[in-house]
Amino acid sequence: MARFSVYLVLLLVSGAAVVNGVASDPGYVLVAWGSWQVETSVWLALGTLCISLGLVWLLQRALSSTLHVPAVLTRWMGGRSDRGAQQHAEKGLVAFFEGRWEAAERALRKNLPADQRRLLQSLFAVLATHRRGHRERALALLDQLESEHAVPQDLVSMVRAECHIEANEWPLAARSLDALSPAATATPRAQKLRAELAYARGDWLTVIELLPALRAAYLLSEGVLTVWEQAAWAGAMTQDDLSASALWSLWKRAPETQKSLGSGLWSTLIDRLRLQSEWGALTKALQGRFDQYCEPASLAAIAVLPRDHAKKLKKPMKRWVSEDPQSGGYAALAMIAQHDNDPGESEAMWRKACECEPSVEAVQRWAKWCREQGNQDQAAVLEADAIALLQQ
């Protein structure tokens, strides 16, 4: 309020000064043009000039607004068209997410001008068309996008590879993935497609290589990744052309989840080394395994080892029976004593094995050993005990 009062006082003082100037000396202006003459005061001429300039400015604004009406209408209509295109795209993407392929294709393939077609809208339209079972039409749409250069080539190749994978066309999918640039190959989407192709073709080493990236990118559920991981390591371990050193290297690289107690991968490693008669490698593997676990697969492997290799496992077995008499270590010691041609020690260990763990399997193995030693009467008694255990 105080500022307004100051401005009002200044305005009044200025007005008084102007009025005083006009009254004391109005000035004189003469404008002559041909036979026309206009005479007036300086102050009236200045006022007329200001008013004329204001009228010219108002006229210019009015004409400009009138001439720009079509452009405004065009922008308004264009905005409505863009909003319609956006609504179709959103409707199509929602249908795609829900798995309603027909509705997704219908919404995403609306006849829109080229400048209003969204990049992802075209690609999702291709996938929706393919998942409806219209493979040829989907591939034709991809060819059209590729010829128009409307979509980056790497994205076209990814979608084409995905269509081929869904149709179990492995060579065509591999060709599409090979066409990707190095930067596109390193993207999570491309790695997922490569993993799917490798899993389908049984390329287990590639699956193993890509699993960490897939887990980091959250492209697949943990349940699916766990199944893939188990299948990939089992498949890699059963390849025919792997040497003992390659098998051992694979085992050391395997994640701890695949090397836990009762691991199927461990049983596979034992079987592969046994089939290749790699007794040194098998003994070394068993020694390392017995540092952590004592399990049936490891104990059974001792029975097939040659004498010199089996003797190397006597120390870890004694440690296990001292820590856990029911671990099955006595049966392993009995087999090691049998390798050493020590029937007395072997019989003592079989007896302790059956006392600590009176299972059908342990009694049957002791009965088998007795028959091999020619003690048919004791073997018959043990077999009867095994039958009695089965009937309990």
C-alpha positions as a Markdown table, in Angstrom:
| # | Residue | x | y | z |
|---|---|---|---|---|
| 1 | Met | 0.0 | 0.0 | 0.0 |
| 2 | Ala | 2.8 | 2.4 | 0.8 |
| 3 | Arg | 4.5 | 1.6 | -2.5 |
| 4 | Phe | 1.2 | 2.4 | -4.4 |
| 5 | Ser | 1.0 | 5.7 | -2.6 |
| 6 | Val | 4.5 | 6.6 | -3.7 |
| 7 | Tyr | 3.7 | 5.7 | -7.3 |
| 8 | Leu | 0.5 | 7.8 | -7.1 |
| 9 | Val | 2.4 | 10.9 | -5.8 |
| 10 | Leu | 5.1 | 10.5 | -8.5 |
| 11 | Leu | 2.4 | 10.2 | -11.2 |
| 12 | Leu | 0.6 | 13.4 | -9.9 |
| 13 | Val | 3.8 | 15.3 | -9.9 |
| 14 | Ser | 4.7 | 14.2 | -13.4 |
| 15 | Gly | 1.2 | 15.1 | -14.7 |
| 16 | Ala | 1.4 | 18.5 | -13.1 |
| 17 | Ala | 4.8 | 19.1 | -14.8 |
| 18 | Val | 3.5 | 18.0 | -18.2 |
| 19 | Val | 0.4 | 20.3 | -17.8 |
| 20 | Asn | 2.6 | 23.2 | -16.8 |
| 21 | Gly | 4.9 | 22.6 | -19.8 |
| 22 | Val | 2.0 | 22.4 | -22.2 |
| 23 | Ala | 0.4 | 25.6 | -20.8 |
| 24 | Ser | 3.7 | 27.6 | -20.8 |
| 25 | Asp | 4.9 | 26.5 | -24.3 |
| 26 | Pro | 2.6 | 24.3 | -26.5 |
| 27 | Gly | 5.1 | 24.2 | -29.4 |
| 28 | Tyr | 4.3 | 24.3 | -33.1 |
| 29 | Val | 4.3 | 21.6 | -35.8 |
| 30 | Leu | 3.6 | 22.2 | -39.5 |
| 31 | Val | 3.2 | 19.3 | -41.9 |
| 32 | Ala | 2.9 | 20.3 | -45.6 |
| 33 | Trp | 2.3 | 17.9 | -48.5 |
| 34 | Gly | 1.4 | 19.4 | -51.9 |
| 35 | Ser | -1.5 | 21.8 | -51.4 |
| 36 | Trp | -2.3 | 20.3 | -47.9 |
| 37 | Gln | -1.0 | 21.8 | -44.7 |
| 38 | Val | -1.6 | 20.6 | -41.1 |
| 39 | Glu | -0.7 | 22.8 | -38.2 |
| 40 | Thr | -0.9 | 21.7 | -34.6 |
| 41 | Ser | 1.0 | 21.8 | -31.3 |
| 42 | Val | 3.8 | 19.5 | -30.4 |
| 43 | Trp | 1.9 | 17.8 | -27.6 |
| 44 | Leu | -1.1 | 17.0 | -29.8 |
| 45 | Ala | 1.1 | 15.6 | -32.5 |
| 46 | Leu | 2.9 | 13.3 | -30.0 |
| 47 | Gly | -0.4 | 12.1 | -28.6 |
| 48 | Thr | -1.8 | 11.5 | -32.1 |
| 49 | Leu | 1.4 | 9.5 | -33.1 |
| 50 | Cys | 1.1 | 7.3 | -30.0 |
| 51 | Ile | -2.6 | 6.6 | -30.6 |
| 52 | Ser | -1.9 | 5.7 | -34.2 |
| 53 | Leu | 0.9 | 3.3 | -33.3 |
| 54 | Gly | -1.4 | 1.6 | -30.8 |
| 55 | Leu | -4.1 | 1.2 | -33.5 |
| 56 | Val | -1.6 | -0.3 | -35.9 |
| 57 | Trp | -0.4 | -2.8 | -33.3 |
| 58 | Leu | -4.0 | -3.9 | -32.5 |
| 59 | Leu | -4.8 | -4.3 | -36.2 |
| 60 | Gln | -1.7 | -6.5 | -36.7 |
| 61 | Arg | -2.7 | -8.8 | -33.8 |
| 62 | Ala | -6.2 | -9.2 | -35.2 |
| 63 | Leu | -5.0 | -10.1 | -38.7 |
| 64 | Ser | -2.4 | -12.5 | -37.3 |
| 65 | Ser | -4.9 | -14.4 | -35.2 |
| 66 | Thr | -7.3 | -14.7 | -38.1 |
| 67 | Leu | -4.6 | -16.1 | -40.4 |
| 68 | His | -3.4 | -18.6 | -37.8 |
| 69 | Val | -6.8 | -20.2 | -37.2 |
| 70 | Pro | -6.1 | -23.1 | -39.7 |
| 71 | Ala | -2.8 | -23.9 | -38.1 |
| 72 | Val | -4.4 | -24.0 | -34.7 |
| 73 | Leu | -7.1 | -26.3 | -36.0 |
| 74 | Thr | -4.5 | -28.5 | -37.5 |
| 75 | Arg | -2.6 | -28.8 | -34.3 |
| 76 | Trp | -5.8 | -29.6 | -32.4 |
| 77 | Met | -6.8 | -32.3 | -34.9 |
| 78 | Gly | -3.2 | -33.7 | -34.8 |
| 79 | Gly | -3.4 | -33.8 | -31.0 |
| 80 | Arg | -6.6 | -35.8 | -31.2 |
| 81 | Ser | -5.0 | -38.2 | -33.7 |
| 82 | Asp | -1.9 | -38.7 | -31.5 |
| 83 | Arg | -4.1 | -39.4 | -28.5 |
| 84 | Gly | -6.0 | -42.0 | -30.5 |
| 85 | Ala | -2.8 | -43.6 | -31.6 |
| 86 | Gln | -1.6 | -43.7 | -28.0 |
| 87 | Gln | -4.8 | -45.3 | -26.8 |
| 88 | His | -4.6 | -48.0 | -29.5 |
| 89 | Ala | -1.0 | -48.7 | -28.6 |
| 90 | Glu | -1.7 | -48.9 | -24.8 |
| 91 | Lys | -4.8 | -51.1 | -25.4 |
| 92 | Gly | -2.7 | -53.4 | -27.6 |
| 93 | Leu | 0.2 | -53.7 | -25.1 |
| 94 | Val | -2.2 | -54.5 | -22.3 |
| 95 | Ala | -3.7 | -57.3 | -24.4 |
| 96 | Phe | -0.2 | -58.5 | -25.3 |
| 97 | Phe | 0.7 | -58.6 | -21.6 |
| 98 | Glu | -2.4 | -60.6 | -20.8 |
| 99 | Gly | -1.8 | -63.1 | -23.6 |
| 100 | Arg | -4.8 | -62.1 | -25.7 |
| 101 | Trp | -3.0 | -62.3 | -29.0 |
| 102 | Glu | -5.9 | -61.6 | -31.3 |
| 103 | Ala | -6.9 | -58.5 | -29.4 |
| 104 | Ala | -3.3 | -57.4 | -29.3 |
| 105 | Glu | -2.8 | -57.8 | -33.0 |
| 106 | Arg | -6.0 | -56.0 | -33.8 |
| 107 | Ala | -5.1 | -53.0 | -31.6 |
| 108 | Leu | -1.5 | -52.8 | -32.5 |
| 109 | Arg | -2.0 | -53.1 | -36.3 |
| 110 | Lys | -4.5 | -50.2 | -36.5 |
| 111 | Asn | -4.2 | -48.4 | -39.9 |
| 112 | Leu | -2.2 | -45.3 | -38.8 |
| 113 | Pro | 0.0 | -43.0 | -40.7 |
| 114 | Ala | 3.7 | -43.9 | -40.7 |
| 115 | Asp | 4.6 | -41.0 | -38.4 |
| 116 | Gln | 2.1 | -42.1 | -35.8 |
| 117 | Arg | 3.2 | -45.8 | -35.7 |
| 118 | Arg | 5.2 | -46.4 | -32.6 |
| 119 | Leu | 8.4 | -48.5 | -32.9 |
| 120 | Leu | 7.5 | -51.0 | -30.2 |
| 121 | Gln | 3.9 | -51.1 | -31.4 |
| 122 | Ser | 5.1 | -52.6 | -34.7 |
| 123 | Leu | 7.3 | -55.2 | -33.0 |
| 124 | Phe | 4.6 | -56.3 | -30.5 |
| 125 | Ala | 2.2 | -56.5 | -33.4 |
| 126 | Val | 4.5 | -59.0 | -35.1 |
| 127 | Leu | 4.9 | -61.1 | -32.0 |
| 128 | Ala | 1.1 | -61.1 | -31.4 |
| 129 | Thr | 0.5 | -62.2 | -35.0 |
| 130 | His | 3.0 | -65.0 | -34.7 |
| 131 | Arg | 1.6 | -66.3 | -31.4 |
| 132 | Arg | -1.8 | -66.4 | -33.0 |
| 133 | Gly | -0.3 | -69.0 | -35.3 |
| 134 | His | 0.0 | -66.8 | -38.4 |
| 135 | Arg | 3.7 | -67.3 | -38.9 |
| 136 | Glu | 4.0 | -66.4 | -42.5 |
| 137 | Arg | 2.1 | -63.1 | -42.0 |
| 138 | Ala | 4.3 | -62.2 | -39.0 |
| 139 | Leu | 7.5 | -62.8 | -41.0 |
| 140 | Ala | 6.0 | -60.8 | -43.9 |
| 141 | Leu | 5.5 | -57.9 | -41.5 |
| 142 | Leu | 9.1 | -58.2 | -40.3 |
| 143 | Asp | 10.3 | -58.1 | -43.9 |
| 144 | Gln | 8.2 | -54.9 | -44.5 |
| 145 | Leu | 9.6 | -53.2 | -41.4 |
| 146 | Glu | 13.1 | -54.1 | -42.5 |
| 147 | Ser | 12.5 | -52.8 | -46.0 |
| 148 | Glu | 11.1 | -49.5 | -44.7 |
| 149 | His | 14.0 | -49.0 | -42.3 |
| 150 | Ala | 11.3 | -48.0 | -39.8 |
| 151 | Val | 12.9 | -50.1 | -37.0 |
| 152 | Pro | 16.5 | -50.6 | -36.1 |
| 153 | Gln | 17.9 | -53.7 | -37.8 |
| 154 | Asp | 19.0 | -55.3 | -34.5 |
| 155 | Leu | 15.5 | -55.1 | -33.1 |
| 156 | Val | 14.1 | -56.7 | -36.2 |
| 157 | Ser | 16.7 | -59.5 | -35.9 |
| 158 | Met | 15.8 | -60.1 | -32.2 |
| 159 | Val | 12.1 | -60.4 | -32.9 |
| 160 | Arg | 12.8 | -62.6 | -35.9 |
| 161 | Ala | 14.9 | -64.9 | -33.7 |
| 162 | Glu | 12.2 | -65.0 | -31.1 |
| 163 | Cys | 9.6 | -66.1 | -33.7 |
| 164 | His | 12.0 | -68.8 | -35.0 |
| 165 | Ile | 12.6 | -70.1 | -31.5 |
| 166 | Glu | 8.9 | -70.3 | -30.8 |
| 167 | Ala | 8.5 | -72.3 | -34.0 |
| 168 | Asn | 11.4 | -74.6 | -33.1 |
| 169 | Glu | 13.4 | -73.4 | -36.2 |
| 170 | Trp | 16.8 | -73.6 | -34.5 |
| 171 | Pro | 19.1 | -72.9 | -37.5 |
| 172 | Leu | 17.0 | -69.9 | -38.6 |
| 173 | Ala | 17.0 | -68.6 | -35.0 |
| 174 | Ala | 20.8 | -69.0 | -34.9 |
| 175 | Arg | 21.2 | -67.1 | -38.2 |
| 176 | Ser | 19.1 | -64.2 | -36.9 |
| 177 | Leu | 21.1 | -64.0 | -33.6 |
| 178 | Asp | 24.4 | -64.1 | -35.5 |
| 179 | Ala | 23.2 | -61.0 | -37.5 |
| 180 | Leu | 23.2 | -58.9 | -34.3 |
| 181 | Ser | 25.8 | -56.3 | -33.7 |
| 182 | Pro | 28.2 | -56.8 | -30.8 |
| 183 | Ala | 26.4 | -54.2 | -28.7 |
| 184 | Ala | 23.0 | -55.8 | -29.4 |
| 185 | Thr | 24.4 | -59.3 | -28.6 |
| 186 | Ala | 25.4 | -58.0 | -25.1 |
| 187 | Thr | 21.9 | -56.8 | -24.3 |
| 188 | Pro | 19.9 | -58.9 | -21.7 |
| 189 | Arg | 17.2 | -59.6 | -24.3 |
| 190 | Ala | 19.6 | -61.1 | -26.8 |
| 191 | Gln | 21.3 | -63.1 | -24.0 |
| 192 | Lys | 17.9 | -64.6 | -23.0 |
| 193 | Leu | 17.3 | -65.6 | -26.7 |
| 194 | Arg | 20.7 | -67.1 | -27.0 |
| 195 | Ala | 20.2 | -69.1 | -23.7 |
| 196 | Glu | 16.8 | -70.4 | -24.9 |
| 197 | Leu | 18.3 | -71.5 | -28.2 |
| 198 | Ala | 21.3 | -73.1 | -26.5 |
| 199 | Tyr | 19.0 | -74.9 | -24.0 |
| 200 | Ala | 16.8 | -76.2 | -26.8 |
| 201 | Arg | 19.8 | -77.4 | -28.8 |
| 202 | Gly | 21.6 | -79.0 | -25.8 |
| 203 | Asp | 24.5 | -76.5 | -26.0 |
| 204 | Trp | 25.0 | -76.8 | -22.2 |
| 205 | Leu | 28.3 | -74.9 | -22.0 |
| 206 | Thr | 26.7 | -71.8 | -23.6 |
| 207 | Val | 23.7 | -72.1 | -21.1 |
| 208 | Ile | 26.2 | -72.2 | -18.2 |
| 209 | Glu | 28.0 | -69.2 | -19.6 |
| 210 | Leu | 24.8 | -67.1 | -19.9 |
| 211 | Leu | 23.1 | -68.1 | -16.6 |
| 212 | Pro | 24.8 | -65.5 | -14.4 |
| 213 | Ala | 23.7 | -62.7 | -16.8 |
| 214 | Leu | 20.2 | -64.0 | -16.9 |
| 215 | Arg | 20.0 | -64.2 | -13.1 |
| 216 | Ala | 21.3 | -60.6 | -12.8 |
| 217 | Ala | 18.8 | -59.2 | -15.4 |
| 218 | Tyr | 15.8 | -61.0 | -13.8 |
| 219 | Leu | 14.6 | -62.1 | -17.2 |
| 220 | Leu | 13.5 | -65.5 | -16.0 |
| 221 | Ser | 12.1 | -66.7 | -12.7 |
| 222 | Glu | 14.4 | -68.3 | -10.2 |
| 223 | Gly | 12.5 | -71.6 | -10.5 |
| 224 | Val | 13.1 | -71.7 | -14.3 |
| 225 | Leu | 16.8 | -70.7 | -13.8 |
| 226 | Thr | 17.2 | -73.5 | -11.2 |
| 227 | Val | 15.9 | -76.1 | -13.6 |
| 228 | Trp | 18.0 | -74.8 | -16.4 |
| 229 | Glu | 21.1 | -74.7 | -14.2 |
| 230 | Gln | 20.6 | -78.3 | -13.0 |
| 231 | Ala | 20.0 | -79.5 | -16.6 |
| 232 | Ala | 22.9 | -77.6 | -18.0 |
| 233 | Trp | 25.5 | -78.9 | -15.5 |
| 234 | Ala | 24.2 | -82.4 | -15.8 |
| 235 | Gly | 24.2 | -82.2 | -19.6 |
| 236 | Ala | 27.7 | -80.7 | -19.7 |
| 237 | Met | 29.0 | -83.5 | -17.4 |
| 238 | Thr | 27.6 | -86.3 | -19.6 |
| 239 | Gln | 29.2 | -85.1 | -22.9 |
| 240 | Asp | 31.0 | -88.0 | -24.5 |
| 241 | Asp | 34.2 | -86.2 | -25.5 |
| 242 | Leu | 35.3 | -84.9 | -22.1 |
| 243 | Ser | 38.5 | -86.1 | -20.6 |
| 244 | Ala | 39.0 | -86.8 | -16.9 |
| 245 | Ser | 40.7 | -83.4 | -16.4 |
| 246 | Ala | 37.9 | -81.6 | -18.3 |
| 247 | Leu | 35.3 | -83.4 | -16.0 |
| 248 | Trp | 37.2 | -82.4 | -12.9 |
| 249 | Ser | 37.5 | -78.8 | -14.2 |
| 250 | Leu | 33.7 | -78.7 | -14.8 |
| 251 | Trp | 33.1 | -80.0 | -11.3 |
| 252 | Lys | 35.2 | -77.4 | -9.7 |
| 253 | Arg | 33.4 | -74.6 | -11.7 |
| 254 | Ala | 30.0 | -75.9 | -10.7 |
| 255 | Pro | 28.1 | -73.7 | -8.2 |
| 256 | Glu | 27.8 | -74.9 | -4.6 |
| 257 | Thr | 24.0 | -75.5 | -5.1 |
| 258 | Gln | 25.0 | -78.3 | -7.5 |
| 259 | Lys | 27.6 | -79.8 | -5.1 |
| 260 | Ser | 25.5 | -80.1 | -2.0 |
| 261 | Leu | 24.9 | -83.4 | -0.1 |
| 262 | Gly | 23.2 | -86.0 | -2.3 |
| 263 | Ser | 24.1 | -84.1 | -5.4 |
| 264 | Gly | 23.2 | -85.8 | -8.7 |
| 265 | Leu | 26.1 | -84.0 | -10.4 |
| 266 | Trp | 28.5 | -85.8 | -8.0 |
| 267 | Ser | 27.0 | -89.2 | -8.8 |
| 268 | Thr | 27.4 | -88.3 | -12.5 |
| 269 | Leu | 31.0 | -87.4 | -12.0 |
| 270 | Ile | 31.7 | -90.7 | -10.3 |
| 271 | Asp | 30.0 | -92.7 | -13.0 |
| 272 | Arg | 31.9 | -90.9 | -15.8 |
| 273 | Leu | 35.3 | -91.4 | -14.1 |
| 274 | Arg | 34.5 | -95.0 | -13.4 |
| 275 | Leu | 33.5 | -95.7 | -17.0 |
| 276 | Gln | 36.7 | -94.1 | -18.2 |
| 277 | Ser | 38.7 | -96.2 | -15.6 |
| 278 | Glu | 40.3 | -92.9 | -14.4 |
| 279 | Trp | 41.0 | -94.4 | -10.9 |
| 280 | Gly | 43.5 | -91.7 | -10.0 |
| 281 | Ala | 41.1 | -88.9 | -10.8 |
| 282 | Leu | 38.3 | -90.7 | -9.0 |
| 283 | Thr | 40.4 | -91.3 | -5.9 |
| 284 | Lys | 41.4 | -87.6 | -5.8 |
| 285 | Ala | 37.8 | -86.6 | -6.2 |
| 286 | Leu | 36.7 | -88.9 | -3.4 |
| 287 | Gln | 39.3 | -87.6 | -1.0 |
| 288 | Gly | 38.1 | -84.1 | -1.6 |
| 289 | Arg | 34.5 | -85.1 | -1.2 |
| 290 | Phe | 35.1 | -87.0 | 2.0 |
| 291 | Asp | 36.4 | -83.7 | 3.6 |
| 292 | Gln | 32.8 | -82.5 | 3.5 |
| 293 | Tyr | 30.3 | -85.3 | 3.0 |
| 294 | Cys | 30.0 | -89.0 | 3.5 |
| 295 | Glu | 27.2 | -90.2 | 1.2 |
| 296 | Pro | 26.1 | -93.6 | -0.4 |
| 297 | Ala | 27.4 | -92.7 | -3.9 |
| 298 | Ser | 30.9 | -92.0 | -2.5 |
| 299 | Leu | 30.9 | -95.2 | -0.4 |
| 300 | Ala | 29.8 | -97.3 | -3.3 |
| 301 | Ala | 32.6 | -96.0 | -5.4 |
| 302 | Ile | 35.2 | -97.4 | -3.0 |
| 303 | Ala | 34.1 | -100.9 | -4.0 |
| 304 | Val | 35.1 | -100.5 | -7.6 |
| 305 | Leu | 38.5 | -98.9 | -6.9 |
| 306 | Pro | 41.7 | -100.9 | -7.4 |
| 307 | Arg | 43.5 | -102.0 | -4.3 |
| 308 | Asp | 46.2 | -99.3 | -4.3 |
| 309 | His | 43.7 | -96.5 | -4.8 |
| 310 | Ala | 41.2 | -97.8 | -2.2 |
| 311 | Lys | 43.9 | -97.9 | 0.5 |
| 312 | Lys | 44.3 | -94.1 | 0.1 |
| 313 | Leu | 40.7 | -93.7 | 1.5 |
| 314 | Lys | 41.2 | -95.6 | 4.7 |
| 315 | Lys | 42.2 | -92.5 | 6.7 |
| 316 | Pro | 39.1 | -90.4 | 5.8 |
| 317 | Met | 36.9 | -93.4 | 6.5 |
| 318 | Lys | 38.3 | -93.9 | 10.0 |
| 319 | Arg | 37.7 | -90.2 | 10.7 |
| 320 | Trp | 34.1 | -90.5 | 9.6 |
| 321 | Val | 33.3 | -93.6 | 11.7 |
| 322 | Ser | 34.8 | -91.8 | 14.7 |
| 323 | Glu | 32.6 | -88.8 | 14.1 |
| 324 | Asp | 29.5 | -90.6 | 12.9 |
| 325 | Pro | 29.4 | -94.4 | 13.4 |
| 326 | Gln | 26.2 | -94.6 | 11.3 |
| 327 | Ser | 27.7 | -92.8 | 8.3 |
| 328 | Gly | 28.4 | -96.1 | 6.5 |
| 329 | Gly | 32.1 | -95.8 | 7.0 |
| 330 | Tyr | 32.4 | -99.2 | 8.5 |
| 331 | Ala | 31.1 | -100.8 | 5.3 |
| 332 | Ala | 33.7 | -98.9 | 3.3 |
| 333 | Leu | 36.5 | -100.0 | 5.7 |
| 334 | Ala | 35.3 | -103.6 | 5.2 |
| 335 | Met | 35.6 | -103.2 | 1.5 |
| 336 | Ile | 39.1 | -101.6 | 1.9 |
| 337 | Ala | 40.1 | -104.6 | 4.1 |
| 338 | Gln | 38.8 | -106.9 | 1.5 |
| 339 | His | 41.1 | -105.2 | -1.1 |
| 340 | Asp | 44.0 | -105.7 | 1.4 |
| 341 | Asn | 43.2 | -109.5 | 1.6 |
| 342 | Asp | 42.5 | -109.1 | 5.4 |
| 343 | Pro | 39.4 | -111.3 | 6.0 |
| 344 | Gly | 39.5 | -110.9 | 9.7 |
| 345 | Glu | 39.5 | -107.1 | 9.5 |
| 346 | Ser | 36.9 | -107.2 | 6.8 |
| 347 | Glu | 34.5 | -109.4 | 8.9 |
| 348 | Ala | 35.0 | -107.2 | 11.9 |
| 349 | Met | 34.1 | -104.1 | 9.9 |
| 350 | Trp | 31.0 | -105.8 | 8.4 |
| 351 | Arg | 29.9 | -106.7 | 11.9 |
| 352 | Lys | 30.3 | -103.2 | 13.2 |
| 353 | Ala | 28.5 | -101.8 | 10.1 |
| 354 | Cys | 25.5 | -104.0 | 10.7 |
| 355 | Glu | 25.5 | -103.2 | 14.5 |
| 356 | Cys | 25.6 | -99.4 | 13.8 |
| 357 | Glu | 23.2 | -99.4 | 10.9 |
| 358 | Pro | 21.1 | -102.6 | 10.8 |
| 359 | Ser | 19.8 | -102.0 | 7.3 |
| 360 | Val | 18.8 | -104.6 | 4.7 |
| 361 | Glu | 21.4 | -103.3 | 2.3 |
| 362 | Ala | 24.3 | -103.6 | 4.9 |
| 363 | Val | 23.2 | -107.2 | 5.9 |
| 364 | Gln | 22.9 | -108.3 | 2.3 |
| 365 | Arg | 26.4 | -107.0 | 1.5 |
| 366 | Trp | 27.8 | -108.8 | 4.5 |
| 367 | Ala | 26.0 | -112.0 | 3.3 |
| 368 | Lys | 27.5 | -111.5 | -0.2 |
| 369 | Trp | 31.0 | -111.2 | 1.3 |
| 370 | Cys | 30.5 | -114.3 | 3.4 |
| 371 | Arg | 29.6 | -116.3 | 0.3 |
| 372 | Glu | 32.6 | -115.0 | -1.5 |
| 373 | Gln | 34.7 | -116.2 | 1.4 |
| 374 | Gly | 33.0 | -119.6 | 1.3 |
| 375 | Asn | 31.1 | -119.2 | 4.5 |
| 376 | Gln | 27.7 | -120.4 | 3.2 |
| 377 | Asp | 26.2 | -121.1 | 6.6 |
| 378 | Gln | 26.7 | -117.6 | 7.9 |
| 379 | Ala | 25.6 | -116.1 | 4.6 |
| 380 | Ala | 22.3 | -118.1 | 4.9 |
| 381 | Val | 21.8 | -116.8 | 8.4 |
| 382 | Leu | 22.4 | -113.2 | 7.3 |
| 383 | Glu | 20.1 | -113.5 | 4.3 |
| 384 | Ala | 17.4 | -114.7 | 6.7 |
| 385 | Asp | 18.0 | -111.7 | 8.9 |
| 386 | Ala | 17.7 | -109.4 | 5.8 |
| 387 | Ile | 14.3 | -111.0 | 5.0 |
| 388 | Ala | 13.2 | -110.5 | 8.6 |
| 389 | Leu | 14.2 | -106.8 | 8.3 |
| 390 | Leu | 12.1 | -106.5 | 5.1 |
| 391 | Gln | 9.1 | -107.9 | 6.8 |
| 392 | Gln | 9.2 | -105.5 | 9.7 |
